[in-house]
Amino acid sequence: MLFIKFALNNKKHIHMKSFFKMLLAAFVGTLAALIIAGFIFIAAIGSLASLGEESNPVVPSKAILTIDLAQGISEQDSDDPFPGISPAEILKSGFSTKEKTLGILNAEKAIRKAAADPSIKMIYLNSTGINIGLSQLEELRNSLSEFRQSGKPIIAYSSYYTQGTYYISSVADKIYINGGGEADIHGFSATLMFFKDIMAKLGVKAELIRHGKYKSAAEQYMRNNLSNPNKLQYENLLGSIWDNWASDICESRRISRRDLDGWVNNLSIIEPDSLVSKEMVDGICSEMQIKEKLCTQFDVKKPKDLKFISLYNYAKARKSSDLSTKNKIAVIYAQGEISGGGDGITPDKFCPIIDKVTADSSVKAVVLRVNSPGGEVLAAQTIKERLDSLKAKKPLITSYGDYAASGGYWISANSDIIFTDRTTITGSIGVFGLYFHYENALEKLGKIHVDAVKTHDHADVMNGLSPLDPLEKKKMEESIERIYSQFTNIVAEGRSLSPSYVDSIGQGRVWSGSDAIKNKLADTLGGLSEAISYAAEKAGLKKYRTVEYPAVKTYAQKIVETLGNLNGEAEILSDPLNAIKKSISRMAKSDGERVYSRLPYVIDIRY
């Protein structure tokens, strides 16, 4: 009788559980429907608004070209038909009013056109914020330096100069700061957190198999501080990048390097008065006063007579695409982490692009733009083999962005020539395998016991419940050594170097772009524009047009992706137990240990 009562109560519990589950599902479904309807409504508003706008901005006959670094320069243009409407950002922070992002290639083209355009009288550099990568920052500054050679002035103004905004502003003829503002120029640093003690407390252990004393992938899990080789490589890397920035600033502002480093160490270039006295800026003024100065340069009497056009709108207005030009140079953007699937650089997305470009007889040369910290070895090798096939038929020129490390270097080492920015983080020729096991964590939890049945001695290898035994570790070491040898041979062959030399500069060590040239890992300084010009010369082209791959996703595609993510989130919320079951199932089907050739972590330099 007691059993029957329990069963009846349990059945009632199940019914109640199902009821609440259905109620939650209905609520989440309704919420998702409202969000979807909101997207449709917003898109409709954007569509109607766009009808009232001109298809192309008009450049005034006499204009100031404005560059707002906060609006952002990226690797490629964004291509939203509804400017300022970002599905992801709406969920996070509401309605966005930012302009669409301009790619570095079109930004440079626009600045070169502005130098020769009689309608553009000067450039006004507004640096109240910064949204641009290290390599794009360097390439943009070089373009502004070339603009000055046209004889047209550049004026920079800000209420707050970060290191990055001051670095690019230092190219200007005149630099001004708001009286209530300040500068934050403090040098570069790298700070890492280490988890050895907390992992020991949790009962989780990491096992690292690597080739490369600088391949510091697991130091955060196995140490409480930086190893000496790791500290050395980052000291040299940060020092090299600072040397490049400091030399540019000192040359532009005509100050000594000794003085600059002394001021930075003493934190004596923060306040506006100090910046003026040390000739880091040319004056202090309000926003109204800077407009009056622009009036003087622009040769008008009142600020209302000033005519501005943003870099984005100018690029759009002056964009020309001669579709009648048959010969093309393809620019392939390899941006993100290299992996076997998902986002970033994947063979299933990347290889069809390479095949298409290879088969296109109108494409006479290819520029590979690499901006990647690396990733999975197998995926990198698959892409590299396809690029080798392309190179056998057409010139393959590589341009490095912020990162060209590990797998990013693997796929590009066999190029005809490699262009790099001075601040590019490159090299990291090394391989590692990382395995975590948590059997001690289960013991700490208590009441969890694990037992297994297996047909062979190593059938349960890397199940996360036990450490590697000596034979398993030996085999993994052999795999790492084999792949490292493959990596060094790829670099040696592609760069016409000896494997022993590659090993001496490899070992997982990262280099700045300027040091990479010294070490023969790259050929010459230059950005994406220089790489394209070289590709045209290599192909014997005087007239050509560029085509970019992959195509930038449209706004409609972004909405579809966002809605797909919403559906997934709705499923998790309405049935969390089923979502957990699916997650466990995917983990069970995982192919276990993967070998990586990538930076151990993303290096984020504060500027």
KAWOQUI-V559561 format. One record per backbone hydrogen bond with DSSP energy under -0.5 kcal/mol. NH is the residue of the N-H (numbers start at 1). CO is the residue of the C=O. E is the energy in kcal/mol with one decimal. If there is no record, write none. Layout:
nh=NH co=CO e=E
nh=NH co=CO e=E
//
This chain:
nh=5 co=1 e=-2.3
nh=6 co=2 e=-2.2
nh=7 co=3 e=-2.5
nh=8 co=4 e=-2.5
nh=9 co=5 e=-2.4
nh=10 co=6 e=-2.7
nh=11 co=7 e=-2.4
nh=12 co=8 e=-2.4
nh=13 co=9 e=-2.3
nh=14 co=10 e=-2.5
nh=15 co=11 e=-2.4
nh=16 co=12 e=-2.5
nh=17 co=13 e=-2.8
nh=18 co=14 e=-2.7
nh=19 co=15 e=-2.5
nh=20 co=16 e=-2.6
nh=21 co=17 e=-2.3
nh=22 co=18 e=-2.7
nh=23 co=19 e=-2.5
nh=24 co=20 e=-2.8
nh=25 co=21 e=-2.5
nh=26 co=22 e=-2.6
nh=27 co=23 e=-2.3
nh=28 co=24 e=-2.9
nh=29 co=25 e=-2.9
nh=30 co=26 e=-2.4
nh=31 co=27 e=-2.6
nh=32 co=28 e=-3.0
nh=33 co=29 e=-2.4
nh=34 co=30 e=-2.4
nh=35 co=31 e=-2.3
nh=36 co=32 e=-2.8
nh=37 co=33 e=-2.8
nh=38 co=34 e=-2.3
nh=39 co=35 e=-2.4
nh=40 co=36 e=-2.4
nh=41 co=37 e=-2.6
nh=42 co=38 e=-2.8
nh=43 co=39 e=-3.1
nh=44 co=40 e=-2.2
nh=45 co=41 e=-2.4
nh=46 co=42 e=-2.9
nh=47 co=43 e=-2.4
nh=48 co=44 e=-2.6
nh=49 co=45 e=-2.9
nh=50 co=46 e=-2.2
nh=51 co=47 e=-1.1
nh=52 co=48 e=-0.8
nh=52 co=49 e=-0.9
nh=53 co=50 e=-0.8
nh=60 co=58 e=-0.6
nh=63 co=119 e=-3.3
nh=64 co=307 e=-3.0
nh=65 co=63 e=-0.5
nh=65 co=122 e=-2.5
nh=66 co=64 e=-0.6
nh=66 co=309 e=-2.4
nh=67 co=124 e=-2.4
nh=68 co=66 e=-0.5
nh=69 co=67 e=-0.7
nh=69 co=126 e=-1.6
nh=71 co=68 e=-1.5
nh=72 co=68 e=-0.5
nh=72 co=69 e=-0.5
nh=73 co=131 e=-1.4
nh=74 co=102 e=-2.1
nh=78 co=101 e=-2.4
nh=79 co=553 e=-0.6
nh=83 co=81 e=-0.6
nh=85 co=82 e=-1.8
nh=86 co=84 e=-0.7
nh=87 co=85 e=-0.5
nh=90 co=86 e=-2.5
nh=91 co=87 e=-1.3
nh=92 co=88 e=-1.3
nh=93 co=89 e=-3.8
nh=94 co=89 e=-0.6
nh=94 co=90 e=-1.5
nh=96 co=84 e=-0.6
nh=102 co=72 e=-1.1
nh=104 co=74 e=-2.2
nh=105 co=75 e=-0.6
nh=107 co=103 e=-2.1
nh=108 co=104 e=-2.4
nh=109 co=105 e=-2.1
nh=110 co=106 e=-2.2
nh=111 co=107 e=-2.0
nh=112 co=108 e=-2.3
nh=113 co=109 e=-2.3
nh=114 co=110 e=-2.4
nh=115 co=111 e=-1.7
nh=116 co=112 e=-0.9
nh=116 co=113 e=-0.6
nh=117 co=113 e=-0.8
nh=118 co=116 e=-0.6
nh=120 co=117 e=-1.3
nh=121 co=63 e=-2.7
nh=121 co=119 e=-0.6
nh=122 co=63 e=-0.7
nh=123 co=153 e=-2.0
nh=124 co=65 e=-2.7
nh=125 co=123 e=-0.6
nh=125 co=155 e=-3.4
nh=126 co=67 e=-2.2
nh=126 co=124 e=-0.8
nh=127 co=125 e=-0.7
nh=127 co=157 e=-1.9
nh=131 co=69 e=-1.8
nh=133 co=73 e=-0.6
nh=137 co=133 e=-2.4
nh=138 co=134 e=-2.1
nh=139 co=135 e=-2.6
nh=140 co=136 e=-2.7
nh=141 co=137 e=-2.2
nh=142 co=138 e=-2.1
nh=143 co=139 e=-1.8
nh=144 co=140 e=-2.2
nh=145 co=141 e=-2.3
nh=146 co=142 e=-1.9
nh=147 co=143 e=-2.0
nh=148 co=144 e=-1.8
nh=149 co=145 e=-0.7
nh=149 co=146 e=-0.8
nh=150 co=147 e=-2.0
nh=151 co=148 e=-1.9
nh=152 co=147 e=-0.6
nh=153 co=121 e=-0.5
nh=155 co=123 e=-2.6
nh=156 co=174 e=-2.6
nh=157 co=125 e=-2.2
nh=158 co=176 e=-1.2
nh=161 co=182 e=-2.0
nh=162 co=160 e=-0.7
nh=163 co=184 e=-0.5
nh=164 co=607 e=-4.5
nh=165 co=607 e=-0.5
nh=166 co=162 e=-2.3
nh=167 co=163 e=-2.4
nh=168 co=164 e=-2.1
nh=169 co=165 e=-2.0
nh=170 co=166 e=-2.0
nh=171 co=168 e=-1.2
nh=172 co=169 e=-2.2
nh=173 co=154 e=-1.7
nh=174 co=154 e=-1.5
nh=176 co=156 e=-2.3
nh=177 co=283 e=-1.9
nh=178 co=158 e=-1.7
nh=181 co=178 e=-2.0
nh=182 co=159 e=-1.3
nh=183 co=270 e=-1.8
nh=184 co=161 e=-3.2
nh=186 co=184 e=-0.7
nh=195 co=220 e=-4.4
nh=196 co=223 e=-0.9
nh=199 co=195 e=-2.5
nh=200 co=196 e=-2.0
nh=201 co=197 e=-2.1
nh=202 co=198 e=-1.8
nh=203 co=199 e=-1.2
nh=204 co=199 e=-2.6
nh=205 co=437 e=-2.7
nh=207 co=435 e=-3.0
nh=209 co=433 e=-2.7
nh=211 co=431 e=-2.3
nh=214 co=507 e=-2.7
nh=215 co=212 e=-1.4
nh=215 co=507 e=-0.6
nh=216 co=214 e=-1.7
nh=219 co=216 e=-1.1
nh=221 co=218 e=-1.4
nh=222 co=218 e=-1.5
nh=223 co=219 e=-2.0
nh=231 co=227 e=-2.7
nh=232 co=228 e=-2.5
nh=233 co=229 e=-2.2
nh=234 co=230 e=-1.8
nh=235 co=231 e=-2.1
nh=236 co=232 e=-2.3
nh=237 co=233 e=-2.3
nh=238 co=234 e=-2.5
nh=239 co=235 e=-2.2
nh=240 co=236 e=-2.3
nh=241 co=237 e=-2.1
nh=242 co=238 e=-2.5
nh=243 co=239 e=-2.4
nh=244 co=240 e=-1.9
nh=245 co=241 e=-2.2
nh=246 co=242 e=-3.4
nh=247 co=243 e=-2.3
nh=248 co=244 e=-1.7
nh=249 co=245 e=-2.6
nh=250 co=246 e=-3.0
nh=251 co=247 e=-2.1
nh=252 co=248 e=-2.3
nh=253 co=249 e=-2.6
nh=254 co=250 e=-1.1
nh=255 co=250 e=-1.5
nh=260 co=256 e=-2.2
nh=261 co=257 e=-2.6
nh=262 co=258 e=-1.9
nh=263 co=259 e=-2.6
nh=264 co=260 e=-2.4
nh=265 co=261 e=-2.5
nh=266 co=262 e=-1.9
nh=267 co=264 e=-1.1
nh=268 co=263 e=-2.4
nh=272 co=181 e=-0.6
nh=275 co=271 e=-2.1
nh=276 co=272 e=-2.2
nh=277 co=273 e=-2.6
nh=278 co=274 e=-1.7
nh=279 co=276 e=-1.8
nh=280 co=275 e=-2.6
nh=281 co=275 e=-1.4
nh=282 co=175 e=-3.4
nh=283 co=175 e=-0.9
nh=285 co=177 e=-2.0
nh=290 co=286 e=-2.3
nh=291 co=287 e=-1.6
nh=292 co=288 e=-1.7
nh=293 co=289 e=-2.1
nh=294 co=290 e=-2.0
nh=295 co=291 e=-2.0
nh=296 co=292 e=-1.7
nh=297 co=293 e=-2.0
nh=298 co=294 e=-3.0
nh=299 co=295 e=-1.3
nh=300 co=295 e=-2.2
nh=305 co=302 e=-2.0
nh=306 co=303 e=-1.7
nh=308 co=306 e=-0.5
nh=309 co=64 e=-2.2
nh=311 co=66 e=-1.7
nh=314 co=310 e=-2.8
nh=315 co=311 e=-2.6
nh=316 co=312 e=-2.1
nh=317 co=313 e=-2.6
nh=318 co=314 e=-2.5
nh=319 co=316 e=-0.6
nh=323 co=321 e=-1.6
nh=325 co=322 e=-1.9
nh=326 co=324 e=-0.7
nh=328 co=362 e=-2.9
nh=329 co=545 e=-2.1
nh=330 co=365 e=-2.0
nh=331 co=547 e=-3.0
nh=332 co=330 e=-0.6
nh=332 co=367 e=-2.7
nh=333 co=331 e=-0.6
nh=333 co=549 e=-3.2
nh=334 co=332 e=-0.7
nh=334 co=369 e=-3.3
nh=335 co=333 e=-0.9
nh=336 co=371 e=-2.3
nh=338 co=374 e=-2.3
nh=339 co=337 e=-0.5
nh=339 co=345 e=-2.2
nh=345 co=337 e=-2.3
nh=346 co=344 e=-0.9
nh=347 co=339 e=-0.6
nh=349 co=346 e=-0.9
nh=350 co=346 e=-3.2
nh=351 co=347 e=-2.0
nh=353 co=349 e=-0.6
nh=354 co=350 e=-2.1
nh=355 co=351 e=-2.7
nh=356 co=352 e=-2.3
nh=357 co=353 e=-2.5
nh=358 co=354 e=-2.5
nh=359 co=355 e=-2.2
nh=360 co=356 e=-1.1
nh=361 co=359 e=-0.8
nh=363 co=360 e=-1.4
nh=364 co=328 e=-2.7
nh=364 co=362 e=-0.7
nh=365 co=328 e=-0.8
nh=366 co=395 e=-2.4
nh=367 co=330 e=-3.2
nh=368 co=366 e=-0.5
nh=368 co=397 e=-3.4
nh=369 co=332 e=-2.9
nh=369 co=367 e=-0.7
nh=370 co=368 e=-0.8
nh=370 co=399 e=-2.5
nh=371 co=334 e=-2.9
nh=371 co=369 e=-0.5
nh=372 co=403 e=-1.6
nh=375 co=597 e=-2.1
nh=376 co=338 e=-2.3
nh=377 co=595 e=-2.0
nh=380 co=376 e=-2.1
nh=381 co=377 e=-2.8
nh=382 co=378 e=-2.2
nh=383 co=379 e=-2.1
nh=384 co=380 e=-2.6
nh=385 co=381 e=-2.3
nh=386 co=382 e=-1.4
nh=387 co=383 e=-2.2
nh=388 co=384 e=-2.3
nh=389 co=385 e=-1.6
nh=390 co=386 e=-1.6
nh=391 co=387 e=-2.7
nh=392 co=388 e=-1.5
nh=393 co=390 e=-1.8
nh=394 co=390 e=-2.1
nh=395 co=364 e=-0.7
nh=397 co=366 e=-3.1
nh=397 co=395 e=-0.5
nh=398 co=417 e=-2.5
nh=399 co=368 e=-2.9
nh=400 co=419 e=-2.2
nh=401 co=370 e=-3.1
nh=401 co=403 e=-0.6
nh=404 co=425 e=-2.6
nh=405 co=372 e=-2.1
nh=406 co=427 e=-2.6
nh=407 co=597 e=-2.7
nh=408 co=405 e=-2.9
nh=409 co=406 e=-0.8
nh=410 co=406 e=-2.6
nh=411 co=407 e=-2.0
nh=412 co=409 e=-0.8
nh=413 co=409 e=-1.4
nh=415 co=412 e=-1.8
nh=416 co=396 e=-2.7
nh=417 co=396 e=-0.8
nh=419 co=398 e=-3.2
nh=419 co=417 e=-0.5
nh=420 co=524 e=-2.0
nh=424 co=421 e=-1.1
nh=425 co=402 e=-2.8
nh=426 co=424 e=-0.8
nh=426 co=511 e=-3.1
nh=427 co=404 e=-1.3
nh=428 co=426 e=-0.6
nh=428 co=509 e=-3.1
nh=429 co=509 e=-0.6
nh=430 co=428 e=-1.5
nh=431 co=211 e=-1.3
nh=432 co=596 e=-2.2
nh=433 co=209 e=-3.1
nh=435 co=207 e=-2.6
nh=437 co=205 e=-2.3
nh=438 co=464 e=-2.8
nh=440 co=203 e=-0.6
nh=441 co=203 e=-1.3
nh=442 co=438 e=-1.5
nh=443 co=439 e=-1.5
nh=444 co=440 e=-1.9
nh=445 co=441 e=-1.7
nh=446 co=442 e=-1.6
nh=449 co=447 e=-0.5
nh=459 co=456 e=-1.4
nh=461 co=458 e=-1.7
nh=463 co=460 e=-1.0
nh=473 co=469 e=-2.6
nh=474 co=470 e=-2.1
nh=475 co=471 e=-2.4
nh=476 co=472 e=-2.0
nh=477 co=473 e=-2.4
nh=478 co=474 e=-2.3
nh=479 co=475 e=-2.0
nh=480 co=476 e=-2.4
nh=481 co=477 e=-2.6
nh=482 co=478 e=-2.2
nh=483 co=479 e=-2.3
nh=484 co=480 e=-2.7
nh=485 co=481 e=-2.4
nh=486 co=482 e=-2.0
nh=487 co=483 e=-2.6
nh=488 co=484 e=-2.8
nh=489 co=485 e=-2.1
nh=490 co=486 e=-2.2
nh=491 co=487 e=-2.3
nh=492 co=488 e=-2.7
nh=493 co=489 e=-2.6
nh=494 co=490 e=-2.6
nh=495 co=491 e=-2.7
nh=496 co=492 e=-0.7
nh=497 co=492 e=-2.4
nh=502 co=498 e=-2.3
nh=503 co=499 e=-2.4
nh=504 co=500 e=-1.6
nh=505 co=501 e=-1.5
nh=506 co=502 e=-0.8
nh=508 co=429 e=-2.3
nh=509 co=506 e=-2.1
nh=511 co=426 e=-3.0
nh=513 co=422 e=-0.8
nh=513 co=424 e=-0.7
nh=514 co=422 e=-1.5
nh=516 co=512 e=-2.3
nh=517 co=513 e=-1.6
nh=518 co=514 e=-1.3
nh=519 co=515 e=-2.0
nh=520 co=517 e=-1.4
nh=521 co=516 e=-2.8
nh=522 co=516 e=-1.1
nh=523 co=418 e=-1.9
nh=524 co=418 e=-1.7
nh=526 co=420 e=-1.8
nh=531 co=527 e=-1.9
nh=532 co=528 e=-2.1
nh=533 co=529 e=-2.3
nh=534 co=530 e=-2.2
nh=535 co=531 e=-2.2
nh=536 co=532 e=-2.3
nh=537 co=533 e=-2.0
nh=538 co=534 e=-3.0
nh=539 co=535 e=-2.0
nh=540 co=537 e=-0.9
nh=541 co=536 e=-3.3
nh=545 co=327 e=-1.6
nh=547 co=329 e=-2.0
nh=549 co=331 e=-3.0
nh=555 co=79 e=-0.6
nh=558 co=554 e=-1.9
nh=559 co=555 e=-2.2
nh=560 co=556 e=-2.2
nh=561 co=557 e=-2.4
nh=562 co=558 e=-2.6
nh=563 co=559 e=-2.9
nh=564 co=560 e=-2.2
nh=565 co=561 e=-2.1
nh=566 co=562 e=-2.3
nh=567 co=563 e=-2.5
nh=568 co=564 e=-1.8
nh=569 co=565 e=-2.5
nh=570 co=566 e=-2.9
nh=571 co=567 e=-2.1
nh=572 co=568 e=-2.0
nh=573 co=569 e=-2.4
nh=574 co=570 e=-2.5
nh=575 co=571 e=-2.1
nh=579 co=575 e=-1.8
nh=580 co=576 e=-2.2
nh=581 co=577 e=-2.2
nh=582 co=578 e=-2.3
nh=583 co=579 e=-2.2
nh=584 co=580 e=-2.6
nh=585 co=581 e=-2.3
nh=586 co=582 e=-2.4
nh=587 co=583 e=-2.1
nh=588 co=584 e=-2.3
nh=589 co=585 e=-1.5
nh=590 co=587 e=-1.1
nh=596 co=432 e=-2.5
nh=597 co=375 e=-3.4
nh=599 co=373 e=-2.4
nh=604 co=602 e=-0.7
nh=605 co=603 e=-0.8
nh=606 co=604 e=-0.6
nh=607 co=605 e=-0.6
//
